[in-house]
Amino acid sequence: MSDAIKHECGIAMVRLLKPLDYYIEKYGSVTYGINKMYLLMEKQHNRGQDGAGLVNIKFDVEPGQRYISRYRSNTPQAIKEIFEKIHAKFENVYQKSPEKLKDAAWLKKNVAFSGELFLGHLRYGTYGGNSIEQCHPFLRQNNWMTRNLVVAGNFNLTNVDELFNLLVSIGQHPKEKSDTVTVMEKIGHFLDVENQEQFDKFKEQGFSHQEISTLIAKNLDVKKILVNSSLDWDGGYVMAGLLGHGDAFVLRDPSGIRPEFYYKDDEVVVVTSERPVIQTAFNVPIETIHEIKPGHALIIKKDGKVSEEMVKTPLKKTPCSFERIYFSRGSDKDIYKERKQLGRNVCDQVLTAIDTDLKNSVFSFIPNTAEVSFYGLMKGLQDKLNEIKLEKIKALGNNPSDHDLAEILALRNRIEKIAIKDAKLRTFITQDNNRDDLVAHVYDIAYGTVYPTDNLVVIDDSIVRGTTLKQSILKILDRLNPKKIVVVSSAPQIRYPDCYGIDMAKLGDFIAFSATIELLKDTKQEHIINDVYDKCKAQEHLPKEQIINHVKDIYRPFTAEEISKKISEILTPEGIKAKVEIIFQTIEGLHDACPDHKGDWYFTGNYPTPGGNKVVNQAFINYFEGKNQRAY
């Protein structure tokens, strides 16, 4: 994506189902679980580069012994730093007493991160700062083992104010108003309630306090805790949690917005945000990996029992389509296929833009993440080229010459690696007058690949703000002297803010929105802008369930093609020689390519939860009133 945006975080959980001795004997290493966690987190590094964290819980330790270990880091190499610190502990044991690395009981007493339950998190900070305190997992500590709570999530809630007030109404005093703290305290509150109810029940039955602690650990109703905690949540989320004694859970939102997968055999339970990482780390077939159902929680009890329980009634399934377009790694079997189809589905628009002149067109992609959709585009255009070849051969008649046939068969789609990003070049000057010149040199280009008679077609994952195109990429491509530059977005026009985890919160940042506002002004329809503002303000204090997305009215007077034409006009840099045309995937093309992932609210405004409509209207109010702030 030429315009970088921050997005979903990554989660990894490993629960060892056998005693530690088992892994030492079978795999010859006490760090079996740690090594698997490292792979799972590193293979999901694309999901979070602002920080990382890892928690480990040891089972059945004696009172007075530490049983929860946590490392977090917000450095540029957070994963590497965390695991180097952990492995240093075991290396220290090896240097002093190597035989102790085979003594599971001694390790559990003396070395951190030698427990059975791991939870890792990769952070993309879509909001707020990037201090280490903001890195998951978070801990809510207590002297009672069963009241200790560890939480890590990939989520954003739209109704934090509402949830904050609920916490206050039950007597709590949250330390800040954020969805992370709110979620932590909400689950923590009902964990406390469940503990107290269990305590009172067993006390009435005459058990001692020490016996009660053991009984609570066995009988905690994790599903009940999650049902009560998530009752009022509105948003997209995957919440993963560990309890101090060893229970664990992963809860997915009712619309299935955020992804989560799990695998189980007799040795291990694994949960991750992306499916291929489990296949890679554990070398298991895709059929053995399951998606957690929307509104359900995977619950892993301390005794090893695993169940998938419905916590919230599932809604219409609307998984985030941006996962398929860009966020998830393309190594997933289905995502790879879908991205190729996204490229194939823009073929007709590309052919129209170049007047079907494949002979005088050069094709490429920017950035590297658009490579798979580029393959799909090329396959689609190859089919068209084959049709053209067949027509030319038929036109030669019954006795074509070898020379004429060879000339036709030699026709190929012209594919070039046009732009190469210079990883070492940083646009570190943010306010200097020469910053744009630095930005314009972030990419190197392959000179001599394009001629003045050529169209240059470049495919991108999506176009959000368009600033990188205008300030950098189009100027760079123009140096190759093509007659026309066509930029193709494999995603539709981004028209509405996201409120479920992607850092796309302000309407004014979207080039599609800005272009449409300009069109309204050009066509003397500014009254629509005022009307939408009045409608949004009229709903400002209504319950979220009663709110309608009125921002759709902004786009209603124009076709997608008219908006694309205006976008092309706005993003064409001054002084550029080539004609510029920017084209976008259609909504129909998106749904055809990703039929099982129709979460498309940022394109269509069809939000899956009531909180989405509240957020989009507030985003418009902020835009109209000139407030450069998030709507949630």
C-alpha positions as CSV (number, residue, x, y, z in Angstrom):
1,M,0.0,0.0,0.0
2,S,1.6,3.2,-1.1
3,D,-0.1,5.1,1.7
4,A,1.0,3.2,4.9
5,I,-1.8,2.7,7.4
6,K,-1.7,1.0,10.7
7,H,-4.0,-1.9,11.3
8,E,-4.8,-5.1,13.1
9,C,-2.6,-6.5,15.8
10,G,-1.5,-10.1,16.0
11,I,-2.1,-12.8,18.6
12,A,-0.4,-16.1,19.3
13,M,-1.3,-18.6,22.1
14,V,0.3,-22.0,22.8
15,R,-0.9,-24.3,25.5
16,L,1.2,-27.4,26.1
17,L,-1.1,-30.3,27.0
18,K,1.7,-32.6,28.3
19,P,4.1,-32.3,31.2
20,L,7.3,-30.4,30.5
21,D,9.2,-33.7,30.8
22,Y,7.4,-35.0,27.7
23,Y,8.8,-32.2,25.4
24,I,12.3,-32.6,26.8
25,E,12.3,-36.3,26.1
26,K,10.5,-36.2,22.7
27,Y,12.0,-33.0,21.2
28,G,15.2,-32.8,23.2
29,S,14.5,-29.3,24.3
30,V,13.0,-27.6,27.3
31,T,12.2,-24.6,25.0
32,Y,9.8,-26.4,22.7
33,G,6.9,-24.1,23.6
34,I,9.1,-20.9,23.5
35,N,10.5,-21.8,20.1
36,K,7.1,-22.4,18.7
37,M,5.9,-19.0,20.1
38,Y,8.9,-17.3,18.5
39,L,7.9,-18.8,15.1
40,L,4.3,-17.9,15.5
41,M,5.1,-14.3,16.4
42,E,7.8,-13.8,13.8
43,K,5.6,-15.2,11.1
44,Q,3.0,-12.6,12.0
45,H,5.4,-9.7,12.3
46,N,3.5,-8.0,9.5
47,R,0.6,-7.5,11.9
48,G,2.4,-5.4,14.4
49,Q,5.7,-3.5,14.3
50,D,5.2,-1.0,17.1
51,G,5.8,-3.4,19.9
52,A,5.4,-7.0,21.2
53,G,4.8,-8.8,24.4
54,L,4.9,-12.4,25.8
55,V,3.4,-13.9,29.0
56,N,4.0,-17.4,30.3
57,I,2.1,-19.1,33.2
58,K,3.4,-22.1,35.1
59,F,1.0,-24.6,36.5
60,D,0.9,-26.2,40.0
61,V,3.6,-24.1,41.6
62,E,4.1,-24.0,45.4
63,P,2.9,-20.8,47.2
64,G,5.7,-18.2,47.3
65,Q,7.0,-19.1,43.8
66,R,6.5,-16.8,40.9
67,Y,4.2,-18.3,38.3
68,I,3.5,-15.5,35.8
69,S,6.4,-14.1,33.7
70,R,6.0,-11.2,31.2
71,Y,8.4,-9.4,28.8
72,R,7.3,-6.5,26.6
73,S,9.3,-4.3,24.2
74,N,8.6,-1.3,22.0
75,T,11.9,-1.3,20.3
76,P,12.3,-1.7,16.5
77,Q,13.2,-5.3,17.0
78,A,10.8,-6.1,19.8
79,I,10.3,-9.8,19.0
80,K,14.0,-10.5,18.7
81,E,14.7,-8.6,22.0
82,I,12.1,-10.5,24.0
83,F,13.2,-13.9,22.9
84,E,16.9,-13.2,23.2
85,K,16.2,-12.3,26.9
86,I,14.3,-15.5,27.4
87,H,16.8,-17.7,25.7
88,A,19.6,-16.1,27.7
89,K,18.1,-17.5,30.8
90,F,18.3,-21.1,29.5
91,E,21.8,-20.4,28.1
92,N,22.9,-19.3,31.5
93,V,21.7,-22.7,33.0
94,Y,23.5,-24.5,30.2
95,Q,26.8,-22.8,30.9
96,K,26.6,-23.5,34.6
97,S,24.8,-26.9,34.9
98,P,23.7,-28.3,31.5
99,E,22.2,-31.4,33.1
100,K,19.5,-29.2,34.7
101,L,18.1,-28.4,31.3
102,K,16.6,-31.9,31.5
103,D,15.2,-31.4,35.0
104,A,11.7,-30.0,34.4
105,A,10.8,-29.7,38.1
106,W,14.0,-27.7,38.8
107,L,13.4,-25.5,35.7
108,K,9.9,-24.7,36.8
109,K,11.1,-23.6,40.2
110,N,14.1,-21.6,39.1
111,V,13.7,-20.4,35.5
112,A,11.1,-18.0,34.1
113,F,9.1,-18.9,31.0
114,S,9.3,-22.6,31.7
115,G,5.6,-22.9,32.1
116,E,2.9,-24.6,30.1
117,L,0.8,-21.6,28.8
118,F,2.0,-18.8,26.5
119,L,0.2,-15.7,25.2
120,G,2.0,-13.4,22.7
121,H,1.0,-10.1,21.1
122,L,2.2,-8.0,18.2
123,R,1.1,-4.4,18.4
124,Y,0.1,-1.9,15.7
125,G,-0.7,1.3,17.6
126,T,-3.7,2.8,15.8
127,Y,-4.3,5.3,18.5
128,G,-2.3,7.0,21.3
129,G,1.4,6.8,21.9
130,N,3.8,3.9,21.7
131,S,5.1,3.5,25.2
132,I,6.0,0.1,26.6
133,E,3.0,0.5,28.9
134,Q,0.7,0.3,25.9
135,C,2.1,-3.0,24.7
136,H,0.0,-6.1,25.4
137,P,-0.4,-8.5,27.2
138,F,-1.8,-6.6,30.2
139,L,-1.9,-7.9,33.7
140,R,-4.5,-7.5,36.4
141,Q,-2.8,-8.9,39.4
142,N,-4.2,-10.4,42.7
143,N,-2.9,-12.6,45.5
144,W,-5.6,-15.1,44.6
145,M,-4.3,-17.2,41.8
146,T,-7.8,-17.5,40.1
147,R,-8.3,-13.7,40.2
148,N,-5.1,-13.0,38.1
149,L,-6.0,-12.0,34.6
150,V,-3.8,-11.6,31.5
151,V,-5.4,-10.0,28.4
152,A,-4.2,-9.3,24.9
153,G,-6.4,-8.3,22.0
154,N,-6.8,-7.4,18.3
155,F,-9.7,-5.0,18.6
156,N,-11.4,-1.7,18.7
157,L,-14.6,-0.9,20.5
158,T,-16.8,1.9,19.2
159,N,-18.6,2.6,22.5
160,V,-15.8,3.2,25.1
161,D,-17.6,6.1,26.7
162,E,-20.7,3.9,27.3
163,L,-18.6,1.1,28.7
164,F,-16.6,3.4,30.9
165,N,-19.8,4.8,32.5
166,L,-21.0,1.3,33.1
167,L,-17.8,0.5,35.0
168,V,-18.2,3.7,37.1
169,S,-21.9,2.7,37.8
170,I,-20.8,-0.6,39.3
171,G,-18.4,1.2,41.7
172,Q,-15.1,0.9,39.8
173,H,-12.6,3.7,39.2
174,P,-10.9,3.0,35.9
175,K,-7.4,4.6,35.6
176,E,-8.1,5.8,32.1
177,K,-10.8,5.9,29.4
178,S,-9.5,3.5,26.7
179,D,-11.0,0.4,25.2
180,T,-8.0,-1.7,26.5
181,V,-8.4,-0.7,30.1
182,T,-12.2,-0.9,29.8
183,V,-12.1,-4.5,28.4
184,M,-9.5,-5.5,31.1
185,E,-11.6,-4.1,33.9
186,K,-14.9,-5.4,32.6
187,I,-13.5,-9.0,32.4
188,G,-11.7,-8.5,35.7
189,H,-14.9,-7.4,37.4
190,F,-16.9,-10.5,36.4
191,L,-13.9,-12.7,37.1
192,D,-14.0,-11.3,40.7
193,V,-17.8,-11.8,40.8
194,E,-17.4,-15.4,39.7
195,N,-14.6,-16.1,42.2
196,Q,-16.8,-14.7,45.0
197,E,-19.8,-16.7,44.1
198,Q,-17.7,-19.9,43.9
199,F,-16.1,-19.0,47.3
200,D,-19.4,-18.4,49.0
201,K,-20.8,-21.7,47.6
202,F,-17.9,-23.8,48.8
203,K,-17.7,-22.0,52.1
204,E,-21.3,-22.9,52.8
205,Q,-20.4,-26.5,52.1
206,G,-17.8,-26.4,54.9
207,F,-14.6,-26.5,52.9
208,S,-11.5,-24.8,54.2
209,H,-10.1,-21.7,52.5
210,Q,-7.2,-23.7,51.1
211,E,-9.5,-26.3,49.7
212,I,-11.8,-23.6,48.3
213,S,-8.9,-22.2,46.2
214,T,-8.4,-25.5,44.5
215,L,-12.2,-26.0,43.9
216,I,-12.5,-22.5,42.4
217,A,-9.7,-23.2,40.0
218,K,-11.6,-26.4,38.8
219,N,-15.0,-24.9,38.7
220,L,-14.6,-21.3,37.3
221,D,-17.2,-20.8,34.6
222,V,-15.2,-19.0,31.9
223,K,-18.1,-18.8,29.5
224,K,-20.3,-17.1,32.1
225,I,-17.5,-14.5,32.8
226,L,-17.2,-13.7,29.1
227,V,-21.0,-13.6,28.5
228,N,-21.4,-11.0,31.2
229,S,-18.3,-9.0,30.3
230,S,-19.0,-8.7,26.6
231,L,-22.7,-8.0,26.9
232,D,-22.4,-4.3,25.8
233,W,-19.3,-4.5,23.6
234,D,-19.7,-3.0,20.1
235,G,-16.9,-3.3,17.7
236,G,-14.5,-5.7,16.0
237,Y,-12.4,-7.9,18.3
238,V,-10.5,-10.9,19.2
239,M,-9.9,-11.0,23.0
240,A,-7.4,-13.5,24.4
241,G,-7.0,-14.1,28.1
242,L,-5.2,-16.2,30.6
243,L,-6.2,-16.8,34.2
244,G,-3.5,-17.2,36.8
245,H,-4.3,-20.9,37.6
246,G,-4.2,-21.9,33.9
247,D,-7.6,-21.5,32.2
248,A,-7.4,-19.6,28.9
249,F,-9.8,-18.2,26.4
250,V,-10.0,-16.5,23.0
251,L,-13.2,-14.7,22.1
252,R,-14.3,-13.5,18.7
253,D,-16.8,-10.7,17.9
254,P,-20.3,-11.7,16.7
255,S,-19.8,-10.4,13.2
256,G,-16.5,-12.2,12.7
257,I,-14.7,-8.9,11.8
258,R,-11.3,-9.9,13.3
259,P,-9.9,-13.3,12.3
260,E,-8.7,-16.1,14.5
261,F,-7.7,-19.7,14.0
262,Y,-6.8,-22.7,16.1
263,Y,-5.3,-26.1,16.0
264,K,-5.3,-28.9,18.5
265,D,-3.7,-32.3,18.8
266,D,-2.8,-34.4,21.9
267,E,0.3,-32.3,22.6
268,V,-0.7,-28.7,22.0
269,V,-3.4,-26.2,21.5
270,V,-2.4,-23.3,19.2
271,V,-4.3,-20.0,18.4
272,T,-3.2,-17.4,15.9
273,S,-4.5,-14.5,13.9
274,E,-3.4,-16.0,10.6
275,R,-3.8,-19.6,9.4
276,P,-0.6,-20.3,7.5
277,V,1.6,-19.6,10.5
278,I,0.2,-22.6,12.2
279,Q,0.7,-24.7,9.1
280,T,4.3,-23.5,8.9
281,A,5.3,-23.7,12.6
282,F,3.7,-27.1,13.2
283,N,3.8,-28.6,9.7
284,V,0.1,-29.6,9.7
285,P,-2.4,-29.7,6.8
286,I,-4.8,-26.8,6.3
287,E,-7.8,-29.1,7.0
288,T,-6.7,-29.5,10.7
289,I,-6.9,-25.8,11.4
290,H,-10.2,-24.3,12.3
291,E,-11.6,-20.8,12.4
292,I,-13.2,-19.7,15.7
293,K,-16.8,-19.0,14.9
294,P,-18.2,-15.5,15.3
295,G,-19.6,-14.8,18.8
296,H,-17.8,-17.9,20.1
297,A,-14.9,-18.4,22.5
298,L,-12.4,-21.1,22.4
299,I,-12.0,-22.1,26.1
300,I,-9.1,-24.1,27.3
301,K,-9.5,-25.3,30.9
302,K,-6.5,-26.0,33.1
303,D,-7.2,-29.7,33.0
304,G,-6.8,-29.6,29.2
305,K,-10.4,-29.7,28.1
306,V,-11.0,-27.6,25.0
307,S,-14.4,-26.4,23.9
308,E,-15.8,-23.7,21.6
309,E,-18.7,-22.0,23.3
310,M,-21.2,-19.4,22.0
311,V,-20.8,-16.2,24.1
312,K,-22.7,-13.7,22.0
313,T,-25.4,-14.5,19.4
314,P,-23.7,-14.4,16.0
315,L,-24.7,-11.6,13.6
316,K,-24.4,-11.6,9.8
317,K,-20.9,-12.6,9.2
318,T,-18.9,-9.7,7.8
319,P,-15.1,-10.5,8.1
320,C,-12.8,-7.6,7.3
321,S,-12.1,-7.6,3.5
322,F,-8.9,-5.6,4.1
323,E,-7.5,-8.7,5.6
324,R,-7.7,-10.3,2.2
325,I,-6.7,-7.3,0.2
326,Y,-3.6,-6.3,2.2
327,F,-3.2,-7.0,5.9
328,S,-2.8,-10.8,6.2
329,R,0.2,-12.5,4.6
330,G,-0.5,-13.7,1.1
331,S,0.8,-17.2,1.9
332,D,-2.7,-18.3,3.0
333,K,-4.1,-20.7,0.3
334,D,-7.4,-18.8,0.0
335,I,-6.0,-15.3,0.3
336,Y,-3.5,-15.9,-2.4
337,K,-6.3,-17.0,-4.7
338,E,-8.4,-14.1,-3.8
339,R,-5.7,-11.5,-4.4
340,K,-5.1,-12.9,-7.8
341,Q,-8.8,-12.6,-8.6
342,L,-8.8,-9.0,-7.4
343,G,-6.2,-8.3,-10.1
344,R,-8.1,-10.2,-12.7
345,N,-11.3,-8.3,-11.9
346,V,-9.8,-5.0,-12.9
347,C,-8.7,-6.2,-16.4
348,D,-11.6,-4.7,-18.3
349,Q,-11.1,-1.2,-16.7
350,V,-7.4,-1.4,-17.5
351,L,-8.1,-2.3,-21.1
352,T,-10.4,0.6,-21.4
353,A,-7.8,3.0,-19.9
354,I,-5.2,1.9,-22.4
355,D,-7.6,1.6,-25.4
356,T,-6.7,-2.1,-25.5
357,D,-3.2,-1.2,-26.8
358,L,-1.3,-4.1,-25.1
359,K,1.6,-3.8,-27.5
360,N,2.4,-0.3,-26.3
361,S,1.8,-0.8,-22.6
362,V,4.1,-1.7,-19.7
363,F,2.8,-3.3,-16.5
364,S,4.2,-3.2,-13.0
365,F,3.3,-3.0,-9.3
366,I,4.0,-0.8,-6.3
367,P,4.5,-1.7,-3.5
368,N,5.7,-5.3,-3.2
369,T,2.5,-6.3,-1.3
370,A,0.6,-5.7,-4.6
371,E,2.6,-8.4,-6.4
372,V,-0.1,-11.2,-6.1
373,S,-2.9,-9.0,-7.5
374,F,-0.4,-8.1,-10.2
375,Y,-0.1,-11.7,-11.2
376,G,-3.9,-11.9,-11.4
377,L,-4.0,-8.8,-13.6
378,M,-1.4,-10.3,-15.9
379,K,-3.2,-13.6,-16.2
380,G,-6.4,-11.8,-17.2
381,L,-4.6,-9.6,-19.7
382,Q,-2.8,-12.7,-21.1
383,D,-6.3,-14.2,-21.8
384,K,-7.2,-11.0,-23.7
385,L,-3.9,-11.1,-25.6
386,N,-4.6,-14.7,-26.7
387,E,-7.9,-13.5,-28.0
388,I,-6.2,-10.8,-30.0
389,K,-3.6,-13.2,-31.3
390,L,-6.4,-15.6,-32.5
391,E,-8.2,-12.8,-34.3
392,K,-5.0,-11.7,-36.0
393,I,-4.2,-15.3,-37.1
394,K,-7.8,-15.7,-38.5
395,A,-7.3,-12.5,-40.4
396,L,-4.3,-13.9,-42.2
397,G,-6.4,-16.3,-44.1
398,N,-5.7,-20.0,-45.0
399,N,-2.0,-19.7,-45.9
400,P,-0.3,-17.4,-43.4
401,S,3.5,-17.0,-43.8
402,D,5.8,-18.2,-41.1
403,H,7.0,-14.7,-40.6
404,D,3.5,-13.3,-40.0
405,L,2.7,-16.1,-37.6
406,A,5.9,-15.6,-35.7
407,E,5.3,-11.9,-35.4
408,I,1.8,-12.5,-33.9
409,L,3.0,-15.3,-31.5
410,A,5.8,-13.1,-30.3
411,L,3.3,-10.6,-28.8
412,R,3.7,-10.6,-24.9
413,N,2.5,-8.6,-22.1
414,R,5.4,-6.3,-21.3
415,I,6.2,-6.8,-17.6
416,E,8.9,-4.8,-15.8
417,K,10.0,-4.2,-12.3
418,I,9.6,-0.4,-12.6
419,A,10.1,0.9,-9.0
420,I,12.4,-0.5,-6.3
421,K,12.0,1.0,-2.8
422,D,15.3,2.2,-1.3
423,A,15.0,0.6,2.2
424,K,18.0,2.7,3.4
425,L,16.5,6.1,2.5
426,R,14.4,7.7,5.2
427,T,12.4,10.9,4.8
428,F,13.5,12.0,8.3
429,I,13.1,15.7,7.7
430,T,9.4,16.4,8.3
431,Q,9.2,20.2,8.0
432,D,12.1,21.2,5.8
433,N,11.2,22.9,2.5
434,N,13.1,20.2,0.7
435,R,11.2,17.3,2.2
436,D,9.1,16.6,-0.9
437,D,12.4,16.2,-2.9
438,L,13.5,13.6,-0.4
439,V,10.1,11.8,-0.6
440,A,10.4,11.8,-4.4
441,H,13.6,9.7,-4.2
442,V,12.4,6.9,-1.9
443,Y,12.0,4.7,-5.0
444,D,14.6,4.0,-7.6
445,I,13.3,3.3,-11.1
446,A,14.4,1.1,-14.0
447,Y,15.3,3.5,-16.8
448,G,15.1,2.3,-20.4
449,T,12.1,0.1,-19.8
450,V,9.4,2.5,-21.1
451,Y,9.2,4.5,-24.3
452,P,7.4,7.8,-25.1
453,T,4.7,5.9,-27.0
454,D,3.9,3.6,-24.0
455,N,1.2,3.5,-21.4
456,L,2.6,2.7,-18.0
457,V,0.2,0.7,-15.8
458,V,1.0,0.2,-12.1
459,I,-1.2,-1.7,-9.7
460,D,-1.4,-0.9,-5.9
461,D,-3.3,-2.6,-3.1
462,S,-5.4,0.4,-2.3
463,I,-5.4,4.2,-2.3
464,V,-6.3,5.8,0.9
465,R,-5.0,9.4,1.1
466,G,-3.1,9.6,-2.2
467,T,-0.4,11.8,-0.8
468,T,2.4,9.4,-1.6
469,L,1.1,9.1,-5.2
470,K,1.1,12.8,-5.7
471,Q,4.2,13.7,-3.8
472,S,6.4,10.8,-4.9
473,I,5.3,7.9,-7.1
474,L,3.7,9.8,-10.0
475,K,6.6,12.1,-10.3
476,I,9.0,9.2,-10.3
477,L,7.1,7.3,-12.9
478,D,6.9,10.4,-15.1
479,R,10.7,10.4,-15.3
480,L,10.3,7.4,-17.6
481,N,8.5,9.6,-20.1
482,P,5.4,7.4,-20.8
483,K,2.5,9.0,-22.7
484,K,0.1,7.9,-20.0
485,I,0.3,6.6,-16.4
486,V,-2.5,4.4,-15.2
487,V,-2.6,3.6,-11.5
488,V,-4.9,0.7,-10.6
489,S,-6.2,0.1,-7.1
490,S,-7.1,-3.6,-6.4
491,A,-9.5,-2.3,-3.7
492,P,-12.5,0.0,-4.3
493,Q,-12.6,3.7,-3.3
494,I,-12.2,4.1,0.5
495,R,-15.0,6.4,1.4
496,Y,-15.8,5.9,5.1
497,P,-13.8,5.6,8.3
498,D,-13.0,2.3,10.0
499,C,-13.8,1.9,13.6
500,Y,-12.9,-1.7,14.2
501,G,-9.1,-1.6,14.4
502,I,-7.7,0.1,11.2
503,D,-6.2,3.5,11.5
504,M,-8.6,5.2,9.1
505,A,-10.6,7.4,11.3
506,K,-10.9,10.8,9.7
507,L,-13.0,11.5,6.6
508,G,-10.9,14.4,5.5
509,D,-7.9,12.0,5.0
510,F,-9.7,10.0,2.3
511,I,-9.0,11.2,-1.3
512,A,-12.3,9.7,-2.4
513,F,-14.2,11.9,0.1
514,S,-12.2,15.0,-0.8
515,A,-12.8,14.4,-4.4
516,T,-16.6,14.0,-3.9
517,I,-16.7,17.2,-1.8
518,E,-15.0,19.0,-4.7
519,L,-17.5,17.5,-7.1
520,L,-20.4,18.8,-5.0
521,K,-18.9,22.2,-5.1
522,D,-18.2,22.0,-8.9
523,T,-21.8,21.1,-9.5
524,K,-23.3,23.7,-7.2
525,Q,-24.6,21.0,-4.8
526,E,-23.0,22.3,-1.6
527,H,-26.4,22.3,0.1
528,I,-26.0,18.5,0.4
529,I,-22.9,19.0,2.6
530,N,-25.0,21.2,4.9
531,D,-27.9,18.9,4.9
532,V,-25.8,15.9,5.9
533,Y,-24.3,17.9,8.7
534,D,-27.7,18.9,10.0
535,K,-28.9,15.2,9.9
536,C,-25.8,14.0,11.7
537,K,-26.1,16.7,14.4
538,A,-29.8,15.8,14.9
539,Q,-28.7,12.2,15.8
540,E,-25.7,13.1,17.8
541,H,-27.2,12.2,21.2
542,L,-29.4,9.3,20.1
543,P,-28.6,5.7,21.2
544,K,-26.3,4.1,18.7
545,E,-29.0,1.6,17.8
546,Q,-31.1,4.4,16.3
547,I,-28.5,6.1,14.2
548,I,-28.5,6.0,10.4
549,N,-25.4,6.6,8.3
550,H,-26.2,9.9,6.5
551,V,-22.7,10.3,5.1
552,K,-23.9,8.1,2.2
553,D,-25.8,11.1,0.9
554,I,-22.5,12.8,0.1
555,Y,-21.7,10.2,-2.6
556,R,-25.1,9.5,-3.9
557,P,-25.1,12.2,-6.8
558,F,-22.1,10.7,-8.5
559,T,-21.0,7.5,-10.1
560,A,-17.8,5.7,-9.0
561,E,-16.3,6.6,-12.4
562,E,-17.0,10.3,-11.9
563,I,-15.3,10.2,-8.5
564,S,-12.3,8.4,-9.9
565,K,-11.9,11.0,-12.6
566,K,-11.9,13.7,-10.0
567,I,-9.4,11.8,-7.9
568,S,-7.1,11.5,-11.0
569,E,-7.4,15.3,-11.4
570,I,-6.6,16.1,-7.8
571,L,-3.6,13.7,-7.5
572,T,-1.9,14.7,-10.8
573,P,1.2,16.6,-9.7
574,E,1.8,20.0,-11.2
575,G,4.1,20.0,-14.2
576,I,3.8,16.3,-14.9
577,K,4.1,15.4,-18.6
578,A,2.1,12.2,-18.8
579,K,-1.6,12.0,-18.6
580,V,-2.7,10.3,-15.4
581,E,-5.7,8.1,-14.8
582,I,-6.5,6.4,-11.6
583,I,-9.0,3.5,-11.6
584,F,-10.5,1.4,-8.7
585,Q,-11.8,-2.1,-8.1
586,T,-15.6,-2.2,-8.2
587,I,-17.6,-3.4,-5.2
588,E,-18.9,-6.3,-7.3
589,G,-15.4,-7.2,-8.2
590,L,-14.4,-7.2,-4.6
591,H,-17.2,-9.5,-3.6
592,D,-16.5,-11.8,-6.5
593,A,-12.9,-12.2,-5.5
594,C,-13.6,-12.4,-1.7
595,P,-17.0,-14.0,-1.5
596,D,-16.7,-15.1,2.1
597,H,-15.3,-11.8,3.4
598,K,-17.9,-9.1,2.8
599,G,-16.9,-6.7,5.5
600,D,-16.8,-3.7,3.2
601,W,-18.0,-0.8,5.4
602,Y,-15.0,1.4,4.5
603,F,-16.1,1.1,0.8
604,T,-19.9,1.0,1.1
605,G,-20.7,2.6,4.5
606,N,-22.6,-0.6,5.5
607,Y,-21.4,-1.0,9.1
608,P,-22.0,-4.4,10.8
609,T,-22.6,-2.8,14.2
610,P,-24.6,0.2,15.4
611,G,-21.5,1.8,16.7
612,G,-20.2,2.1,13.1
613,N,-23.0,4.4,12.1
614,K,-22.4,6.6,15.2
615,V,-18.7,6.8,14.3
616,V,-19.2,7.8,10.7
617,N,-21.7,10.5,11.5
618,Q,-19.4,11.9,14.2
619,A,-16.5,11.8,11.7
620,F,-18.5,14.0,9.4
621,I,-19.4,16.4,12.2
622,N,-15.7,16.7,13.0
623,Y,-14.8,17.3,9.4
624,F,-17.5,20.0,9.0
625,E,-16.6,21.7,12.2
626,G,-12.9,21.6,11.3
627,K,-11.9,19.3,14.2
628,N,-8.9,17.3,13.3
629,Q,-9.7,14.4,15.7
630,R,-10.8,10.9,15.7
631,A,-14.5,10.1,15.9
632,Y,-14.1,7.4,18.6
